[in-house]
Protein backbone atom coordinates (compact mmCIF):
# COMPACT_ATOMS: atom_id res chain seq x y z
CA UNK A 1 0.00 0.00 0.00
CA UNK A 2 1.30 3.42 -0.91
CA UNK A 3 2.27 5.61 2.03
CA UNK A 4 0.22 8.83 2.37
CA UNK A 5 2.09 11.85 1.05
CA UNK A 6 1.09 14.12 3.92
CA UNK A 7 1.65 13.62 7.63
CA UNK A 8 -0.97 14.35 10.27
CA UNK A 9 0.77 16.10 13.17
CA UNK A 10 -0.87 16.86 16.50
CA UNK A 11 0.91 20.11 17.38
CA UNK A 12 -0.38 21.57 20.62
CA UNK A 13 0.47 23.63 23.68
CA UNK A 14 -0.12 21.70 26.88
CA UNK A 15 0.24 22.32 30.59
CA UNK A 16 2.57 20.16 32.68
CA UNK A 17 -0.50 18.25 33.94
CA UNK A 18 -1.75 17.47 30.44
CA UNK A 19 -4.43 20.08 29.70
CA UNK A 20 -4.66 22.03 26.45
CA UNK A 21 -7.27 24.51 27.68
CA UNK A 22 -8.80 25.59 31.01
CA UNK A 23 -12.57 25.21 31.57
CA UNK A 24 -13.28 28.71 30.20
CA UNK A 25 -11.30 28.07 26.99
CA UNK A 26 -9.02 31.07 27.54
CA UNK A 27 -5.47 31.19 26.18
CA UNK A 28 -3.81 33.58 28.63
CA UNK A 29 -2.09 30.65 30.38
CA UNK A 30 0.06 30.01 27.29
CA UNK A 31 3.59 31.35 27.74
CA UNK A 32 5.06 33.23 24.79
CA UNK A 33 8.67 32.94 23.69
CA UNK A 34 10.29 34.98 20.91
CA UNK A 35 12.54 32.03 20.05
CA UNK A 36 9.57 30.19 18.54
CA UNK A 37 9.32 31.01 14.83
CA UNK A 38 5.59 30.79 14.23
CA UNK A 39 5.87 31.90 10.59
CA UNK A 40 8.18 28.98 9.85
CA UNK A 41 5.89 26.62 11.77
CA UNK A 42 2.72 27.62 9.92
CA UNK A 43 4.55 27.41 6.58
CA UNK A 44 4.93 23.64 7.08
CA UNK A 45 1.15 23.13 6.78
CA UNK A 46 -1.63 23.92 4.35
CA UNK A 47 -4.50 22.16 6.13
CA UNK A 48 -5.65 22.82 9.68
CA UNK A 49 -7.99 20.39 11.46
CA UNK A 50 -9.89 21.15 14.65
CA UNK A 51 -12.95 20.31 16.68
CA UNK A 52 -15.71 22.77 17.53
CA UNK A 53 -14.24 24.05 20.81
CA UNK A 54 -10.80 24.65 19.32
CA UNK A 55 -12.42 26.44 16.40
CA UNK A 56 -14.44 28.69 18.69
CA UNK A 57 -11.34 29.57 20.72
CA UNK A 58 -9.27 30.34 17.63
CA UNK A 59 -11.84 32.52 15.93
CA UNK A 60 -12.70 34.39 19.12
CA UNK A 61 -9.21 35.89 18.81
CA UNK A 62 -10.35 38.16 15.97
CA UNK A 63 -7.42 39.95 14.33
CA UNK A 64 -5.01 37.95 16.49
CA UNK A 65 -6.19 34.68 14.95
CA UNK A 66 -3.24 33.34 12.93
CA UNK A 67 -5.60 31.43 10.60
CA UNK A 68 -7.80 34.37 9.64
CA UNK A 69 -6.26 34.70 6.15
CA UNK A 70 -6.33 30.99 5.32
CA UNK A 71 -8.72 29.94 2.53
CA UNK A 72 -11.85 28.06 3.52
CA UNK A 73 -10.69 24.76 2.06
CA UNK A 74 -7.63 24.77 4.36
CA UNK A 75 -9.68 25.10 7.55
CA UNK A 76 -11.59 21.94 8.44
CA UNK A 77 -13.82 21.92 11.52
CA UNK A 78 -15.33 18.63 12.69
CA UNK A 79 -18.65 19.22 14.40
CA UNK A 80 -22.06 17.58 14.66
CA UNK A 81 -23.73 20.83 15.74
CA UNK A 82 -22.28 23.66 13.64
CA UNK A 83 -24.02 24.43 10.35
CA UNK A 84 -22.00 25.30 7.25
CA UNK A 85 -24.19 28.28 6.35
CA UNK A 86 -23.43 29.90 9.71
CA UNK A 87 -19.65 29.53 9.32
CA UNK A 88 -18.76 30.42 5.72
CA UNK A 89 -15.06 30.98 6.45
CA UNK A 90 -14.38 27.30 7.24
CA UNK A 91 -15.23 23.84 5.95
CA UNK A 92 -17.61 22.05 8.32
CA UNK A 93 -17.46 18.24 8.37
CA UNK A 94 -20.22 16.56 10.37
CA UNK A 95 -19.68 12.85 9.60
CA UNK A 96 -17.09 10.29 8.51
CA UNK A 97 -14.26 12.07 10.31
CA UNK A 98 -11.67 9.37 9.63
CA UNK A 99 -12.66 9.03 5.99
CA UNK A 100 -12.18 12.76 5.50
CA UNK A 101 -8.80 12.72 7.26
CA UNK A 102 -7.65 9.77 5.14
CA UNK A 103 -8.66 11.60 1.97
CA UNK A 104 -6.66 14.65 3.04
CA UNK A 105 -3.60 12.56 3.87
CA UNK A 106 -3.66 10.87 0.48
CA UNK A 107 -3.98 14.16 -1.37
CA UNK A 108 -1.36 16.62 -2.54
CA UNK A 109 0.04 19.31 -0.29
CA UNK A 110 2.03 20.04 2.81
CA UNK A 111 1.54 18.39 6.19
CA UNK A 112 -1.74 18.58 8.11
CA UNK A 113 -1.92 20.32 11.48
CA UNK A 114 -4.27 18.70 13.97
CA UNK A 115 -4.87 21.60 16.36
CA UNK A 116 -7.23 19.89 18.82
CA UNK A 117 -9.09 18.99 20.75
CA UNK A 118 -8.51 15.85 22.71
CA UNK A 119 -11.49 13.89 21.39
CA UNK A 120 -10.55 14.47 17.76
CA UNK A 121 -6.92 13.60 18.46
CA UNK A 122 -8.00 10.36 20.13
CA UNK A 123 -10.15 9.36 17.16
CA UNK A 124 -7.26 9.94 14.76
CA UNK A 125 -4.85 8.07 17.03
CA UNK A 126 -7.09 5.01 17.32
CA UNK A 127 -7.66 4.94 13.58
CA UNK A 128 -3.93 4.97 12.84
CA UNK A 129 -4.12 8.36 11.15
CA UNK A 130 -1.84 10.27 13.52
CA UNK A 131 1.83 10.37 12.52
CA UNK A 132 3.39 12.70 15.07
CA UNK A 133 2.78 14.42 18.39
CA UNK A 134 4.48 17.79 18.88
CA UNK A 135 3.91 19.17 22.37
CA UNK A 136 4.98 22.56 23.67
CA UNK A 137 4.88 21.93 27.42
CA UNK A 138 4.16 25.16 29.26
CA UNK A 139 5.58 25.70 32.78
CA UNK A 140 1.98 25.86 34.01
CA UNK A 141 -0.41 23.55 35.87
CA UNK A 142 -4.12 24.08 35.13
CA UNK A 143 -5.67 21.44 37.37
CA UNK A 144 -8.69 20.91 35.12
CA UNK A 145 -10.00 21.66 31.66
CA UNK A 146 -9.67 20.00 28.26
CA UNK A 147 -7.18 17.14 28.25
CA UNK A 148 -4.63 16.58 25.53
CA UNK A 149 -6.44 13.28 24.98
CA UNK A 150 -9.91 12.79 26.37
CA UNK A 151 -10.32 9.53 28.30
CA UNK A 152 -13.42 8.56 26.34
CA UNK A 153 -11.40 8.55 23.14
CA UNK A 154 -8.87 5.97 24.34
CA UNK A 155 -8.99 2.28 23.55
CA UNK A 156 -9.01 -0.30 26.39
CA UNK A 157 -5.34 -1.19 25.96
CA UNK A 158 -4.55 2.31 27.20
CA UNK A 159 -1.84 3.80 25.05
CA UNK A 160 0.50 3.93 22.09
CA UNK A 161 4.26 4.05 21.82
CA UNK A 162 5.82 7.27 20.66
CA UNK A 163 9.41 7.63 19.52
CA UNK A 164 11.16 10.77 20.78
CA UNK A 165 12.78 12.49 17.81
CA UNK A 166 13.58 15.90 19.27
CA UNK A 167 13.39 17.84 22.52
CA UNK A 168 14.36 21.41 23.22
CA UNK A 169 14.25 23.53 26.36
CA UNK A 170 13.68 27.26 25.91
CA UNK A 171 15.59 28.86 28.76
CA UNK A 172 13.90 32.26 28.64
CA UNK A 173 10.35 30.94 29.10
CA UNK A 174 10.78 27.46 30.58
CA UNK A 175 8.87 25.88 27.68
CA UNK A 176 9.92 22.36 26.71
CA UNK A 177 9.36 21.48 23.04
CA UNK A 178 8.96 17.72 22.42
CA UNK A 179 8.50 15.97 19.10
CA UNK A 180 7.46 12.32 18.85
CA UNK A 181 6.69 9.98 15.98
CA UNK A 182 3.98 7.40 16.59
CA UNK A 183 5.15 3.81 16.43
CA UNK A 184 2.98 1.47 14.39
CA UNK A 185 2.72 -1.07 17.21
CA UNK A 186 0.25 -0.51 20.02
CA UNK A 187 1.13 -0.96 23.65
CA UNK A 188 0.64 -4.51 24.88
CA UNK A 189 -1.67 -5.29 27.78
CA UNK A 190 -0.25 -4.83 31.26
CA UNK A 191 3.41 -3.88 31.61
CA UNK A 192 4.75 -5.89 28.67
CA UNK A 193 6.23 -3.80 25.90
CA UNK A 194 7.27 -4.72 22.39
CA UNK A 195 11.03 -5.16 22.34
CA UNK A 196 13.23 -2.78 20.44
CA UNK A 197 12.32 0.58 21.98
CA UNK A 198 13.82 1.90 25.23
CA UNK A 199 11.27 2.65 27.94
CA UNK A 200 12.67 6.18 28.17
CA UNK A 201 11.06 6.84 24.78
CA UNK A 202 7.58 5.77 25.90
CA UNK A 203 4.98 8.49 26.27
CA UNK A 204 1.98 6.86 27.97
CA UNK A 205 -1.01 8.72 26.62
CA UNK A 206 -3.36 7.41 29.29
CA UNK A 207 -1.69 9.51 31.92
CA UNK A 208 -1.78 12.95 30.28
C-alpha positions, 0 to 999 in steps of 0.5 A, spaced: 500 500 500 502 506 498 504 511 504 500 517 504 504 523 502 502 528 507 503 527 515 498 528 520 501 532 526 498 533 533 501 540 534 499 543 541 500 547 547 499 543 553 500 544 561 505 540 565 499 536 567 496 534 560 491 540 559 490 544 552 485 549 555 482 551 562 474 550 563 473 557 560 477 556 553 481 562 555 489 562 552 492 567 557 495 561 560 500 560 554 507 562 555 510 566 549 517 565 547 520 569 541 525 564 540 519 560 537 518 562 529 511 561 528 511 563 521 516 557 519 511 553 523 505 555 519 509 554 513 509 547 514 502 546 513 496 547 508 491 544 512 488 545 519 484 540 522 480 542 529 474 540 533 468 545 535 471 548 541 478 549 538 475 552 532 471 557 537 477 559 541 481 560 535 476 565 531 474 568 538 481 571 537 479 576 531 485 579 528 489 575 532 487 569 529 493 566 525 488 562 521 484 568 519 487 569 512 487 561 510 482 559 505 476 556 507 478 549 504 484 549 508 480 550 515 476 543 516 472 543 523 469 537 525 462 538 528 455 535 529 452 541 531 455 547 527 451 548 520 456 550 514 451 556 512 453 559 519 460 559 518 462 560 511 469 561 512 471 554 514 469 547 511 464 544 516 465 536 516 459 533 520 460 525 519 465 520 517 471 524 520 476 518 519 474 518 511 475 525 511 482 525 514 484 519 510 482 523 503 486 529 506 492 525 507 492 521 500 492 528 497 497 533 494 500 538 499 504 540 505 503 536 512 496 537 516 496 540 522 491 537 527 490 543 532 485 539 537 481 537 541 482 531 545 477 527 542 478 528 535 486 527 536 483 520 540 479 518 534 485 519 529 490 516 534 485 510 534 484 509 527 492 509 525 491 516 522 496 520 527 503 520 525 506 525 530 505 528 536 508 535 537 507 538 544 509 545 547 509 543 554 508 550 558 511 551 565 503 551 568 499 547 571 491 548 570 488 542 574 482 541 570 479 543 563 480 539 556 485 534 556 490 533 551 487 526 549 480 525 552 479 519 556 473 517 552 477 517 546 482 511 548 482 504 547 481 499 552 489 497 551 490 504 554 496 507 550 501 507 544 508 508 543 511 514 541 518 515 539 522 521 541 525 524 535 527 531 538 526 535 545 528 542 546 528 547 552 527 554 551 531 557 557 527 564 557 520 561 558 521 554 561 517 551 555 519 544 553 518 542 546 517 535 544 517 531 538 514 524 537 513 519 531 507 514 533 510 507 532 505 502 528 505 497 534 500 498 540 502 498 547 501 490 549 496 489 555 499 490 562 506 492 563 509 488 557 512 492 551 514 490 544 522 489 544 526 494 540 524 501 543 527 503 550 522 505 555 525 512 556 522 513 549 515 511 551 509 516 552 503 513 555 497 517 553 493 514 558 496 519 563 496 525 560 
